[in-house]
Amino acid sequence: MKTISATAVAAIFATLMCAAPAMVLAAAESKPAAAAAAEGIGWYDGDVDAAFAFAKAHDKPLFLYWGATWCPPCNQVKATIFNRQGFIERSRFFVPVHIDGDSAGAQKLGERFKVRGYPTMILFKPDGTEITRLPGEVDADRYLQTLTLGISANRPVKKTLQAALSGGKLTADEWRLLAFYSWDTDEQQLIGGKELAPALNKLAAACPPGDSADRLALSALVAAATKPGDAAAGVDKTAAAARLTKAVSDVHTARENMDILTNYPAELVQLATVPKSPSRAKLVAAWNSAAQRLSGDSTLSRTDRLGALAAQVSLARIDTPEGALAPALLKDVRQRVAQADAATTDAYERQSVINAGAHALSDAGLLDDSDSLLKAELKRSHAPYYFMLSLASNAKKRGDKSGAVNWYEQAYQAAQGPATRLQWGVAYLSGLLELAPQDDARIEKGRARRAARTGRHPECVLRA
């Protein structure tokens, strides 16, 4: 198969990098989001170092929010947490700082604070010591509980973790802060990826029985299933299946850990059972019942309910990934997505809901329905280029290589912000490499168009 020439590849990367310096060289800024300010959060207006100095001078913790305009989970946080009166009231007791990943200097700040994924939320002591990383996937009530624990914590999670692992005594609040720590955005600050599962297992065994111990044990299984290393090989499948079955069968435990149960159904079932075994059938049936219950739980956000719906699809496909789904499930997916679409009017929430709905439809094999939902949102969304990548993914699933590349290109052309354009440009390049490796002419056309849009001399675009 013909591959893209070295010159063509260099041209694309040079195109992207010519636009990138501003995001790493400019002075750091942290400007408040207009909508968030209107909701009552007094985001610090100034650079990050000044914010830390202000926090220290006023003996206040500092809350750092790292997000992006297009990011569905970030928009979910804005729609379900930042607009809550409880959060706004708590924000009076800390210095809130918002860093948009596309703002000047943001990527340098990301390196400084060891953040990559959006959203990442970190709470610091007045002296700049990191207290904890807050979980963005939990529901608003649990988020606010964790935030309150962090604000009142006597020691950072790092020291609490060290004490727990060495057999020290912890309070119930300290155990809960560990249980709801955002291991997904830790970036190996506390524990390396290979050591995470064993460490969480040790914590779960040391923690007094109850909600915190249950969550630590479930988090250990997630780490074993998703992190690098050989932790998965050492999992006792019988014990893991029993723990998971108990967790999903208990209404309180399932609700308390709905983020884990809806985000990792296939990974955890595959970790704990073997294909087409009685233990798998039992676990899947219990998990599916829990997912059905969560998908109809009105105390959850619409995005979380759609996540529970997607979990049902994932469970239905676990042993037959290409098999047809039950008509009743397909009908339910269509109806629930349509209901969520019709009921969601907030722009931030829509960015999250439409993303969740489109993925549920796509995972169910309803690609045309997913496309219709996404295309209708292109005119409404404040970041339509995000949904163009989903349209590219749907086209790729159909085997429509040309259509997929077209959507990748449109997404790149529409993307806003230096970091986002770089990321979307890489997605476009990857799509070309995979789906149209022979199309050097298109690559050259894209390079020339990028040079014209930036107003840069073509030599800058061609420089490798």
WOPE-V940227 format. One record per residue. RES is the residue in three letters. SS is DSSP state (H for helix, E for strand, L for the rest). OMEGA is omega in whole degrees, -180 to 180 (none if undefined). D_CENTER is the distance of its C-alpha to the mean C-alpha in Angstrom with 2 decimals. Layout:
# WOPE-V940227
res | ss | omega | d_center
RES | SS | OMEGA | D_CENTER
RES | SS | OMEGA | D_CENTER
This chain:
# WOPE-V940227
res | ss | omega | d_center
MET | L | -180 | 35.52
LYS | L | 178 | 35.74
THR | L | 178 | 33.09
ILE | L | -179 | 32.27
SER | L | 179 | 34.71
ALA | H | 180 | 33.83
THR | H | -179 | 34.94
ALA | H | 179 | 32.63
VAL | H | 179 | 29.55
ALA | H | -180 | 30.64
ALA | H | 180 | 31.14
ILE | H | -179 | 27.59
PHE | H | 177 | 26.15
ALA | H | 176 | 28.86
THR | H | -178 | 28.00
LEU | H | -174 | 24.43
MET | H | 177 | 25.58
CYS | H | -179 | 28.38
ALA | L | -169 | 25.98
ALA | L | -170 | 23.85
PRO | H | -176 | 26.19
ALA | H | -175 | 25.79
MET | H | -180 | 22.23
VAL | H | -175 | 23.43
LEU | H | -176 | 26.98
ALA | L | 178 | 27.02
ALA | L | -179 | 27.27
ALA | L | 177 | 24.17
GLU | L | 175 | 23.60
SER | E | -177 | 21.55
LYS | L | 180 | 22.48
PRO | L | 174 | 21.66
ALA | L | -175 | 19.90
ALA | H | -177 | 22.87
ALA | H | -180 | 21.48
ALA | H | 178 | 20.20
ALA | H | 180 | 23.64
ALA | H | -180 | 25.31
GLU | L | 174 | 23.61
GLY | L | 178 | 25.26
ILE | L | -179 | 22.91
GLY | L | -180 | 25.02
TRP | L | -179 | 22.57
TYR | L | -178 | 24.58
ASP | L | -177 | 26.26
GLY | E | -178 | 26.92
ASP | L | -171 | 25.72
VAL | H | 179 | 23.66
ASP | H | 177 | 26.69
ALA | H | 178 | 28.69
ALA | H | 178 | 26.09
PHE | H | 178 | 26.35
ALA | H | 178 | 30.12
PHE | H | 180 | 30.15
ALA | H | -180 | 28.21
LYS | H | -178 | 30.67
ALA | H | -177 | 33.66
HIS | L | 178 | 32.76
ASP | L | 179 | 31.62
LYS | L | 171 | 28.24
PRO | E | 177 | 24.82
LEU | E | 179 | 22.29
PHE | E | -179 | 18.80
LEU | E | 178 | 16.59
TYR | E | 180 | 13.65
TRP | E | -176 | 11.94
GLY | E | 179 | 10.34
ALA | L | -177 | 11.27
THR | L | -172 | 13.38
TRP | L | -169 | 11.83
CYS | L | -180 | 8.08
PRO | H | 178 | 7.86
PRO | H | 176 | 5.72
CYS | H | 178 | 8.15
ASN | H | 176 | 10.87
GLN | H | 178 | 10.33
VAL | H | 179 | 10.86
LYS | H | -174 | 13.81
ALA | H | -172 | 15.21
THR | H | -178 | 15.15
ILE | L | -176 | 15.36
PHE | L | 179 | 16.79
ASN | L | 180 | 19.43
ARG | L | 179 | 20.57
GLN | H | 179 | 23.99
GLY | H | 178 | 23.15
PHE | H | -179 | 20.54
ILE | H | 179 | 22.95
GLU | H | 179 | 25.74
ARG | H | -178 | 23.98
SER | H | 177 | 23.11
ARG | H | -177 | 26.90
PHE | H | 175 | 26.90
PHE | E | 178 | 24.57
VAL | E | -178 | 24.10
PRO | E | -179 | 20.88
VAL | E | 180 | 19.70
HIS | E | 175 | 17.27
ILE | E | 173 | 16.43
ASP | E | -176 | 15.31
GLY | L | 179 | 14.21
ASP | L | 180 | 17.11
SER | L | -178 | 19.71
ALA | L | 179 | 22.62
GLY | L | -173 | 22.13
ALA | H | -176 | 18.39
GLN | H | 174 | 17.72
LYS | H | 178 | 20.58
LEU | H | 177 | 19.19
GLY | H | 177 | 15.88
GLU | H | -178 | 18.22
ARG | H | -176 | 20.23
PHE | H | 179 | 17.65
LYS | L | 176 | 15.83
VAL | L | 177 | 12.42
ARG | L | -175 | 10.44
GLY | L | 174 | 6.69
TYR | L | -13 | 5.99
PRO | L | 169 | 6.57
THR | E | -179 | 8.89
MET | E | -174 | 11.88
ILE | E | 176 | 15.04
LEU | E | -179 | 18.41
PHE | E | 171 | 21.53
LYS | L | 179 | 25.18
PRO | L | -179 | 27.73
ASP | L | 177 | 28.81
GLY | L | 177 | 25.41
THR | L | 179 | 24.66
GLU | E | 179 | 21.05
ILE | E | -177 | 21.11
THR | E | 173 | 17.66
ARG | E | -172 | 13.90
LEU | E | -176 | 12.68
PRO | L | -179 | 10.15
GLY | L | -175 | 7.84
GLU | L | -178 | 7.62
VAL | L | 180 | 11.42
ASP | L | -171 | 13.87
ALA | H | -178 | 15.65
ASP | H | -180 | 18.70
ARG | H | 176 | 17.21
TYR | H | -178 | 15.16
LEU | H | 176 | 18.51
GLN | H | -180 | 20.36
THR | H | 177 | 18.29
LEU | H | -180 | 18.68
THR | H | 178 | 22.39
LEU | H | 180 | 22.76
GLY | H | -179 | 21.33
ILE | H | -176 | 23.71
SER | H | -176 | 26.62
ALA | L | 179 | 25.93
ASN | L | 179 | 29.01
ARG | L | 179 | 27.29
PRO | L | 179 | 23.97
VAL | H | 180 | 21.73
LYS | H | 179 | 22.86
LYS | H | 177 | 26.44
THR | H | 178 | 25.71
LEU | H | 179 | 24.12
GLN | H | 179 | 27.20
ALA | H | -178 | 29.49
ALA | H | -177 | 27.95
LEU | H | 179 | 28.10
SER | L | 177 | 31.69
GLY | L | -180 | 32.82
GLY | L | -178 | 32.88
LYS | L | 179 | 32.95
LEU | L | 173 | 29.92
THR | L | 178 | 29.92
ALA | H | 179 | 28.06
ASP | H | 179 | 25.78
GLU | H | 176 | 25.04
TRP | H | -180 | 24.19
ARG | H | 178 | 21.78
LEU | H | 175 | 20.12
LEU | H | -178 | 19.72
ALA | H | -178 | 18.50
PHE | L | 173 | 15.69
TYR | E | -178 | 14.81
SER | L | 179 | 11.19
TRP | H | -180 | 12.04
ASP | H | -179 | 8.59
THR | H | -177 | 9.01
ASP | L | -177 | 12.78
GLU | L | 176 | 13.47
GLN | L | 177 | 16.56
GLN | L | -177 | 18.07
LEU | L | -176 | 19.59
ILE | L | 176 | 19.84
GLY | L | -176 | 19.75
GLY | H | -178 | 17.67
LYS | H | -178 | 20.88
GLU | H | -172 | 22.10
LEU | H | -177 | 19.11
ALA | H | 178 | 20.12
PRO | H | -180 | 23.78
ALA | H | 179 | 23.11
LEU | H | 175 | 21.08
ASN | H | 179 | 23.88
LYS | H | 178 | 26.40
LEU | H | -179 | 24.78
ALA | H | 180 | 24.67
ALA | H | -178 | 28.34
ALA | H | -176 | 29.36
CYS | L | 175 | 27.67
PRO | L | -179 | 30.02
PRO | L | 180 | 29.38
GLY | L | -174 | 27.17
ASP | H | -177 | 23.64
SER | H | 179 | 22.52
ALA | H | 179 | 24.11
ASP | H | -178 | 22.61
ARG | H | 177 | 19.00
LEU | H | 179 | 19.78
ALA | H | 178 | 21.37
LEU | H | 179 | 18.52
SER | H | 177 | 16.09
ALA | H | 178 | 18.80
LEU | H | 176 | 18.80
VAL | H | 180 | 15.06
ALA | H | 179 | 15.75
ALA | H | -177 | 18.87
ALA | H | -169 | 17.29
THR | H | -176 | 14.42
LYS | L | 178 | 15.70
PRO | L | -180 | 18.64
GLY | L | -176 | 22.11
ASP | L | -179 | 24.49
ALA | L | -179 | 23.14
ALA | H | -178 | 22.76
ALA | H | -178 | 26.42
GLY | H | -178 | 27.56
VAL | L | 173 | 26.03
ASP | L | -173 | 28.80
LYS | H | -179 | 27.88
THR | H | -180 | 30.34
ALA | H | -180 | 29.09
ALA | H | 179 | 25.39
ALA | H | 179 | 26.25
ALA | H | -180 | 28.31
ARG | H | -179 | 25.67
LEU | H | 179 | 23.04
THR | H | 178 | 25.74
LYS | H | -178 | 26.76
ALA | H | -177 | 23.30
VAL | H | -179 | 22.58
SER | H | -180 | 26.21
ASP | L | -175 | 26.25
VAL | H | -178 | 25.20
HIS | H | -178 | 24.39
THR | H | 179 | 22.42
ALA | H | 179 | 20.36
ARG | H | -180 | 19.59
GLU | H | -176 | 18.90
ASN | L | -175 | 16.30
MET | H | -180 | 15.05
ASP | H | 178 | 11.33
ILE | H | -175 | 12.61
LEU | H | -179 | 15.09
THR | H | -178 | 13.07
ASN | H | -173 | 10.16
TYR | L | -177 | 12.76
PRO | H | -177 | 16.08
ALA | H | -178 | 17.39
GLU | H | -177 | 16.50
LEU | H | 177 | 18.20
VAL | H | 179 | 21.09
GLN | H | 178 | 21.79
LEU | H | -170 | 21.78
ALA | H | -176 | 24.21
THR | L | 176 | 26.53
VAL | L | -176 | 28.36
PRO | L | 173 | 28.42
LYS | L | 179 | 30.70
SER | L | 176 | 31.93
PRO | H | -180 | 33.07
SER | H | 177 | 30.53
ARG | H | 180 | 27.70
ALA | H | 179 | 29.28
LYS | H | -179 | 29.61
LEU | H | 180 | 26.03
VAL | H | -180 | 24.65
ALA | H | 180 | 27.07
ALA | H | -180 | 26.09
TRP | H | -180 | 22.33
ASN | H | 177 | 22.99
SER | H | 178 | 25.04
ALA | H | 180 | 22.34
ALA | H | 177 | 19.81
GLN | H | 179 | 22.59
ARG | H | -179 | 23.24
LEU | H | -179 | 19.69
SER | H | 178 | 19.47
GLY | L | -177 | 22.59
ASP | L | -176 | 21.78
SER | L | 176 | 22.38
THR | L | 176 | 21.14
LEU | L | 176 | 17.52
SER | L | 179 | 15.78
ARG | H | 178 | 16.22
THR | H | 179 | 12.59
ASP | H | 178 | 12.75
ARG | H | 176 | 16.12
LEU | H | 175 | 15.07
GLY | H | 176 | 12.52
ALA | H | 176 | 15.68
LEU | H | 178 | 17.60
ALA | H | 177 | 15.45
ALA | H | 177 | 15.97
GLN | H | 178 | 19.66
VAL | H | 180 | 19.55
SER | H | 179 | 17.94
LEU | H | -180 | 20.64
ALA | H | -177 | 23.32
ARG | L | -168 | 22.62
ILE | L | 179 | 22.32
ASP | L | 178 | 25.92
THR | L | -174 | 26.64
PRO | L | -179 | 23.70
GLU | L | -176 | 26.01
GLY | L | 179 | 28.01
ALA | L | 177 | 28.58
LEU | L | 179 | 26.88
ALA | L | 179 | 29.15
PRO | H | -179 | 30.29
ALA | H | 178 | 29.51
LEU | H | 178 | 25.81
LEU | H | 178 | 25.69
LYS | H | -179 | 27.52
ASP | H | 179 | 25.18
VAL | H | 180 | 22.08
ARG | H | -176 | 23.99
GLN | H | -176 | 25.28
ARG | H | 177 | 22.19
VAL | H | 179 | 20.18
ALA | H | 179 | 23.30
GLN | H | 180 | 23.69
ALA | H | 178 | 20.20
ASP | H | -177 | 20.83
ALA | H | -174 | 24.24
ALA | H | -174 | 23.34
THR | L | -179 | 20.52
THR | L | 180 | 22.14
ASP | L | -175 | 19.93
ALA | H | 179 | 18.50
TYR | H | -178 | 15.21
GLU | H | 180 | 14.81
ARG | H | -180 | 15.93
GLN | H | 179 | 13.21
SER | H | -177 | 10.80
VAL | H | -179 | 13.67
ILE | H | 176 | 14.98
ASN | H | -180 | 11.87
ALA | H | -180 | 11.76
GLY | H | -180 | 15.52
ALA | H | 179 | 15.91
HIS | H | 178 | 13.91
ALA | H | 178 | 15.96
LEU | H | -179 | 19.06
SER | H | 180 | 18.43
ASP | H | 179 | 17.76
ALA | L | -179 | 20.96
GLY | L | -179 | 22.84
LEU | L | -172 | 23.40
LEU | H | 179 | 22.73
ASP | H | 178 | 25.25
ASP | H | 179 | 23.83
SER | H | 178 | 20.32
ASP | H | -178 | 22.00
SER | H | 179 | 24.00
LEU | H | -177 | 21.13
LEU | H | -178 | 19.29
LYS | H | 178 | 22.60
ALA | H | -177 | 23.61
GLU | H | -178 | 20.52
LEU | H | -179 | 21.23
LYS | L | -176 | 24.00
ARG | L | -171 | 22.19
SER | L | 174 | 18.81
HIS | L | 177 | 18.66
ALA | L | -175 | 16.50
PRO | H | -179 | 18.03
TYR | H | 177 | 17.39
TYR | H | -178 | 13.78
PHE | H | 176 | 15.42
MET | H | 176 | 18.06
LEU | H | 177 | 15.84
SER | H | 176 | 15.31
LEU | H | 176 | 19.09
ALA | H | 179 | 19.63
SER | H | 178 | 17.80
ASN | H | 179 | 20.01
ALA | H | 179 | 23.04
LYS | H | 178 | 22.39
LYS | H | 179 | 22.28
ARG | H | -173 | 25.62
GLY | L | 180 | 27.08
ASP | L | -175 | 27.54
LYS | H | -179 | 27.09
SER | H | 179 | 28.69
GLY | H | 180 | 26.63
ALA | H | 180 | 23.36
VAL | H | 178 | 24.62
ASN | H | 180 | 25.77
TRP | H | 176 | 22.38
TYR | H | -179 | 20.83
GLU | H | 179 | 23.69
GLN | H | 179 | 23.41
ALA | H | 179 | 19.73
TYR | H | -179 | 20.77
GLN | H | -177 | 23.79
ALA | H | -175 | 22.03
ALA | L | -178 | 19.16
GLN | L | 177 | 19.69
GLY | L | -174 | 19.39
PRO | H | -180 | 20.29
ALA | H | 179 | 17.02
THR | H | 180 | 15.58
ARG | H | 177 | 18.93
LEU | H | -180 | 18.92
GLN | H | -180 | 15.60
TRP | H | 177 | 16.83
GLY | H | 177 | 20.22
VAL | H | 177 | 19.13
ALA | H | 179 | 17.59
TYR | H | 179 | 20.98
LEU | H | 179 | 22.93
SER | H | 177 | 21.21
GLY | H | 178 | 21.99
LEU | H | -179 | 25.56
LEU | H | -177 | 26.02
GLU | H | -168 | 24.99
LEU | H | -179 | 26.45
ALA | L | -175 | 29.27
PRO | L | -178 | 30.43
GLN | L | -170 | 33.93
ASP | L | 178 | 33.19
ASP | H | -178 | 34.23
ALA | H | -180 | 35.68
ARG | H | 179 | 32.40
ILE | H | 179 | 30.83
GLU | H | 178 | 33.82
LYS | H | 179 | 33.58
GLY | H | 178 | 29.96
ARG | H | -179 | 31.04
ALA | H | 179 | 33.95
ARG | H | 180 | 31.96
ARG | H | 179 | 29.49
ALA | H | -180 | 32.57
ALA | H | -177 | 34.08
ARG | H | -178 | 31.05
THR | H | -178 | 30.72
GLY | L | -179 | 34.48
ARG | L | 178 | 34.60
HIS | L | -180 | 37.44
PRO | H | 180 | 36.82
GLU | H | 177 | 37.78
CYS | H | -179 | 34.69
VAL | H | -177 | 32.58
LEU | H | -174 | 34.53
ARG | L | -179 | 34.55
ALA | L | none | 32.89
